[in-house]
Amino acid sequence: MTNMSPQFTDRFEAGRLLARKLMAYAGRPETIVLALPRGGVPVAYEVARALKAPLDVFVVRKIGVPYHPELAMGAVAGDGTYAVNRDAVDALGITSDEFHTAFQNELQEVRRRELAYRQGRPQPDLLGKVVILVDDGLATGSTMRVGIDAVRRRHPKKVVVAVPVAPAQTQNEFSSLVDELVCVLTPDPFYAVGAYYSNFRQVDDTEVRDLLARAPTGKHAA
């Protein structure tokens, strides 16, 4: 596909379209939908509604370069699982102290967000579950990789990554990391996730909490 016009009105529509490709998991008591906040939450909300599955968040943060925070040199999850972008670290001469400081800052932010979003609810039990990890798209997929690693440590039955849009190369790389990868669009060439949405506004913490409160729940959900 080379059409650069937006393919999704917003994240909610993207979630509804994505859900159509996940209906094999609908109504199954072992299914749980985990969103990577914040952009993945509206997408996952629609997926969870369609599948009648519980929704929760799985917070993962990129670790930004100290003087260029938008440039990722790694990513971290709340349990301390992390990855290092060795190419970026080596190319920019990032010291171990600089990385450690940035890592600790992001780990604190991950844990703050988990508390803010769950508002006292415990983390979901993933043992033996079919976990559907959802984001609003993948580019390099660095944060999602950490999410996958962290989820695997909690011994689910199956890990599915589901996104509305991702480049073919990233999809190929992920095929060996998860049990299934589900994607609506595979643009070629790929530009940026936001290019495929008419409305790609920022999702704030209040909206995340509201969507979690409105989402389906189940006895196996937190």
FENURBEL-V285171 format. One record per residue. N is the residue number from 1. SS is DSSP state (H for helix, E for strand, L for the rest). Layout:
BEGIN
<<N	SS> <N	SS>>
END
This chain:
BEGIN
<<1	L> <2	L> <3	L> <4	L> <5	L> <6	L> <7	L> <8	E> <9	L> <10	L> <11	H> <12	H> <13	H> <14	H> <15	H> <16	H> <17	H> <18	H> <19	H> <20	H> <21	L> <22	L> <23	H> <24	H> <25	H> <26	L> <27	L> <28	L> <29	L> <30	L> <31	E> <32	E> <33	E> <34	E> <35	E> <36	L> <37	L> <38	L> <39	H> <40	H> <41	H> <42	H> <43	H> <44	H> <45	H> <46	H> <47	H> <48	H> <49	H> <50	H> <51	H> <52	L> <53	L> <54	E> <55	E> <56	E> <57	E> <58	L> <59	L> <60	E> <61	E> <62	E> <63	E> <64	E> <65	E> <66	L> <67	L> <68	E> <69	E> <70	E> <71	E> <72	E> <73	E> <74	E> <75	E> <76	E> <77	E> <78	L> <79	L> <80	L> <81	L> <82	E> <83	E> <84	E> <85	L> <86	H> <87	H> <88	H> <89	H> <90	H> <91	H> <92	H> <93	L> <94	L> <95	L> <96	H> <97	H> <98	H> <99	H> <100	H> <101	H> <102	H> <103	H> <104	H> <105	H> <106	H> <107	H> <108	H> <109	H> <110	H> <111	H> <112	H> <113	H> <114	H> <115	H> <116	H> <117	H> <118	H> <119	L> <120	L> <121	L> <122	L> <123	L> <124	L> <125	L> <126	L> <127	L> <128	L> <129	L> <130	E> <131	E> <132	E> <133	E> <134	E> <135	E> <136	L> <137	L> <138	E> <139	L> <140	L> <141	L> <142	H> <143	H> <144	H> <145	H> <146	H> <147	H> <148	H> <149	H> <150	H> <151	H> <152	H> <153	L> <154	L> <155	L> <156	L> <157	L> <158	E> <159	E> <160	E> <161	E> <162	E> <163	E> <164	E> <165	E> <166	E> <167	L> <168	H> <169	H> <170	H> <171	H> <172	H> <173	H> <174	H> <175	L> <176	L> <177	L> <178	L> <179	L> <180	E> <181	E> <182	E> <183	E> <184	E> <185	E> <186	L> <187	L> <188	L> <189	L> <190	L> <191	L> <192	L> <193	H> <194	H> <195	H> <196	H> <197	E> <198	L> <199	L> <200	L> <201	L> <202	L> <203	L> <204	L> <205	H> <206	H> <207	H> <208	H> <209	H> <210	H> <211	H> <212	H> <213	H> <214	H> <215	L> <216	L> <217	L> <218	L> <219	L> <220	L> <221	L> <222	L>>
END
